[in-house]
Amino acid sequence: MSVSCLLSRQELVDVLYKFRDCYFETHSVEDAGRKHSDVAEEMARALKKLEEKEGKAEFLLQKGRCLNVAPDFSAAAEECLSRAVKLEPGLVEGWNTLGEQYWKKGDLIGAKNCFTGALHKNKVSLRNLSMVLRQLPAADNDAHGKQVLESVDMARQAVQLDVKDGTSWYILGNAYVSLFFTCGQNPQLSQQALSAYTQSETVDRAASCYPELHFNRSTLFQYEEMYGSALAGYSRAAELDPGWKEPPEREKQLLEYLEKVTELLQNKGKVKARRLRTMLSNLNTSALGPCSSPQFRSPAGRVGSLEPRTLSSLTHGHNAGVAALGKVVFSLASEGRMAFTFGMVDSEETCIVVMVYNTADSWGVLIGDSVVIPEPQVKRHSITHKDKQAWQR
C-alpha cells in the first residue's frame, strides 16, 4: 500500500473531524438539533471508505479516530486504538484518541495513562491531561488543589506549543475557572479565564460555536454578577446544542432568581408599612458595634472607625471609610452558583439587595435583624433578556 494512499485515509478522517468541529461554518444555528445525526452520517460514509488492513497500525488508528468522532464511548473504537498502539507504541495520536475513549467511558485513570503514554510532548496530550487532572478524585482538598494547579500548567504548556489553537485556549480557560473556584475566588484568575476564552474565539472561528465554552464562561459571569452576559451565554449554548438540558435550565433558574429579587426589592420584601416603621425605629448607630472603634480594621486593611452612611449616598464601587446600616426585610437561600441573598432597608426606607459569598450552610439572617456592612462594594444592575427586565442595586 503506497504512502499516498495512507495519507488519503488520514485526510479522510481529518475532514470528518473538521466537519464536526466547524459544523456551524456551513450550517445555521437552526440546524443545531441535527448536528449529531449529520456527524453520524458522515462517520458512516468515512468508515465505508476506510479499508482496514489487518495488523496495520495506521489503518487501525484511522478507523479508531473515525469512530471516536461520536460523542459517546465506542467499544469498537477502543479495540482498534488499543491494537494500534500495541503494534506501534510510539503512535502519539493513537494514545491521545484512546485516552479520549477512556474519558468517554468514565475511566479517568486509564485516560490519564494514555495521555501520559503519548511519548512526546504535544498539545493534544497536554490539554487532555489538563482535563483529566481536574476530574480525578483526590484524597483531600489540598490534593485536589495541587491537581488543579497541575491542570493549569498542562493547559499553559499546550497553548505555548501552538498559540493559534483555539481548543487549547478554551481548555486553559476551563482550567482557570476550576482554579478560581478551588483557590479562593481570586479576581485575577477570573480575568485570566475570561481572557483565555476570548483568545480562543479570536484565533479560531470554530471556538465561538463550542456550546461548552459559552456555558462555562456563563458560570463565571454569573458568579461575577455579570447577569446579562451569563443569560446570553446560557441561551447561546442552548442554541448550539438543543439536546443539552443544563444550559436552558441554568438560564431559566437565573432569570427566575432575578425576577424574584426585583419584585422583593420593589416592594421591600412585602413587609407592611407599620411593621417596617417599627423595625426602623430602633435602628441607630449603636448597631455599628466594632465598626465604630478607632481600632477597627476593615476587610481592605484600613484601620479606624467607619462613618455610617445612608444607602442612597453610597457610590458605585468600593466605599472606603464608611459603613451601611439597615434592617433585613427578605432573604433567599443560595441555589447553584448564586450567593446568599437578602434585602436591607435603611433609615430613609431605601432598599438594596445584598449578596454574601462563601457562607457556611448554617449561616443566615432573619427579617428584622440589624446588619452593618463595612466599606460596601456597590453595583447597579439593569438587565434585559428576551423582553424580560430585572433591576437591582
Residue pairs with C-beta under 8 A, 6 or more apart in sequence:
1 53
1 56
6 58
9 49
9 50
9 58
9 59
9 62
10 58
10 62
12 46
12 49
12 50
12 62
13 46
13 50
13 62
13 65
13 66
13 69
15 46
16 39
16 42
16 43
16 46
16 66
16 69
17 65
17 69
19 38
19 39
19 42
20 39
20 42
20 69
21 206
22 205
22 206
22 209
23 31
23 35
23 38
23 39
23 209
24 32
24 206
24 209
24 240
25 205
25 206
25 209
27 34
27 35
27 38
29 239
29 240
31 38
32 239
32 240
32 241
32 242
33 242
33 243
35 241
36 71
36 243
39 69
39 70
40 70
42 69
43 66
43 67
43 69
43 70
46 66
47 63
47 66
47 67
50 59
50 62
50 63
50 66
51 59
52 59
52 60
52 63
53 59
55 87
56 87
57 83
57 84
57 85
57 87
57 88
57 91
57 94
58 84
60 80
60 81
60 83
60 84
60 87
60 94
61 80
61 81
61 84
61 91
61 93
61 94
61 97
63 77
63 80
64 77
64 78
64 80
64 81
64 84
64 94
64 97
64 98
64 101
65 93
65 97
67 74
67 76
67 77
67 80
68 74
68 77
68 81
68 97
68 100
68 101
71 104
72 104
73 101
73 104
73 105
74 101
74 104
77 97
77 101
78 98
78 101
78 102
78 105
81 94
81 97
81 98
81 101
82 98
84 91
84 94
84 98
85 91
85 94
85 95
85 98
85 117
88 94
89 117
89 119
90 119
92 118
92 119
92 120
92 122
92 124
92 125
93 124
95 114
95 115
95 117
95 118
95 119
95 125
96 114
96 115
96 118
96 122
96 124
96 125
96 128
98 114
99 110
99 111
99 112
99 113
99 114
99 115
99 117
99 118
99 125
99 128
99 132
100 111
100 128
102 108
102 110
102 111
102 114
103 111
103 128
103 131
103 132
108 132
108 135
108 136
108 137
109 136
111 128
111 132
112 129
112 132
112 133
112 136
115 125
115 128
115 129
115 132
116 125
116 129
118 124
118 125
121 157
121 161
122 161
123 158
123 159
123 161
123 162
123 165
123 168
124 158
126 154
126 155
126 157
126 158
126 161
126 168
127 154
127 155
127 158
127 167
127 168
127 171
127 172
129 151
129 154
130 151
130 152
130 154
130 155
130 158
130 171
130 172
130 174
130 175
131 151
131 171
131 174
133 147
133 148
133 150
133 151
133 154
134 147
134 148
134 151
134 174
134 175
134 178
136 147
138 144
138 146
138 147
144 182
145 182
145 183
148 175
148 178
148 179
148 182
148 183
149 179
149 183
151 175
151 178
151 179
152 172
152 175
152 176
152 178
152 179
154 175
155 168
155 171
155 172
155 174
155 175
156 172
158 165
158 168
158 171
158 172
159 165
159 168
159 169
159 172
161 168
162 168
163 203
164 203
164 204
165 203
165 204
166 200
166 201
166 203
166 204
166 206
166 207
167 200
167 204
167 207
169 196
169 197
169 199
169 200
169 203
169 204
169 207
170 196
170 197
170 200
170 207
170 210
170 212
170 213
172 196
173 193
173 194
173 196
173 197
173 200
173 213
173 216
173 217
174 193
174 216
176 189
176 190
176 192
176 193
176 196
177 193
177 216
177 219
177 220
179 189
180 186
180 189
180 190
180 193
180 220
181 223
183 189
185 223
185 357
185 358
190 220
190 223
190 224
193 217
193 220
194 217
194 220
197 213
197 216
197 217
200 207
200 210
200 213
201 207
201 208
201 213
207 213
209 240
210 240
211 236
211 237
211 238
211 240
211 241
211 244
211 247
212 237
214 233
214 234
214 236
214 237
214 240
214 247
215 233
215 234
215 237
215 244
215 246
215 247
215 250
217 233
218 229
218 230
218 231
218 232
218 233
218 234
218 237
218 247
218 250
219 230
219 250
219 337
221 227
221 229
221 230
221 233
222 230
222 250
222 254
222 337
222 338
223 337
225 355
225 379
225 381
227 254
227 258
227 381
227 383
227 390
228 383
228 384
228 385
230 254
231 251
231 254
231 255
231 383
231 385
232 385
234 247
234 248
234 250
234 251
234 254
235 247
235 248
235 251
235 385
235 386
237 244
237 247
238 244
238 247
238 248
238 251
241 247
250 336
253 335
253 336
254 338
255 385
255 388
255 390
257 332
257 335
257 338
258 383
258 390
258 392
259 388
259 390
260 332
261 332
261 341
261 343
261 353
261 390
261 392
262 389
262 390
262 391
262 392
264 270
264 329
264 330
264 332
264 343
265 343
265 351
265 352
265 353
265 391
265 392
265 393
268 276
268 329
268 330
268 343
268 345
268 349
268 351
269 329
269 330
269 343
269 345
269 351
269 367
270 330
271 279
271 329
271 330
271 345
271 367
276 327
276 329
276 345
276 349
279 327
279 329
279 345
279 368
280 327
280 345
280 346
280 347
280 349
283 325
283 326
283 327
283 346
283 347
283 370
285 292
285 308
285 325
287 325
287 370
287 372
288 306
288 308
288 323
288 325
288 372
289 372
290 296
291 305
291 306
291 323
291 372
291 374
292 305
292 306
293 305
294 303
294 304
294 305
295 303
296 303
296 304
296 305
296 306
296 374
297 303
298 306
298 320
298 374
298 375
299 374
299 375
300 318
300 320
300 375
302 320
302 321
302 375
304 321
306 321
306 322
306 323
306 374
306 375
307 321
307 322
307 323
308 322
308 323
308 324
308 325
309 319
309 322
309 323
309 324
310 346
310 347
310 348
310 350
311 324
311 326
311 344
311 346
311 348
311 350
311 351
311 352
312 348
312 350
314 322
314 324
314 376
314 378
315 378
316 378
316 379
316 380
317 377
317 378
318 375
318 377
319 375
319 376
319 377
319 378
320 375
321 375
322 375
322 376
323 372
323 373
323 374
323 375
323 376
324 344
324 346
324 352
324 372
324 373
324 376
325 346
325 347
325 370
325 371
325 372
325 373
326 344
326 345
326 346
326 347
326 352
326 370
326 371
327 344
327 345
327 346
327 368
327 369
327 370
327 371
328 342
328 343
328 344
328 365
328 366
328 367
328 368
328 369
328 370
328 371
329 343
329 344
329 345
329 351
329 367
330 342
330 343
330 367
331 340
331 341
331 342
331 343
331 364
331 365
331 366
331 367
332 338
332 340
332 341
332 342
333 340
333 364
334 340
334 341
334 359
339 355
339 356
339 357
339 359
340 355
340 356
340 357
340 359
340 363
340 364
341 353
341 354
341 355
341 356
342 353
342 354
342 356
342 365
342 371
343 351
343 352
343 353
343 354
344 351
344 352
344 353
344 354
344 371
344 373
345 351
352 392
352 393
353 392
353 393
354 371
354 373
356 363
365 371
378 393
379 393
380 392
380 393
381 390
381 391
381 392
381 393
382 389
382 390
382 391
383 389
383 390
383 391
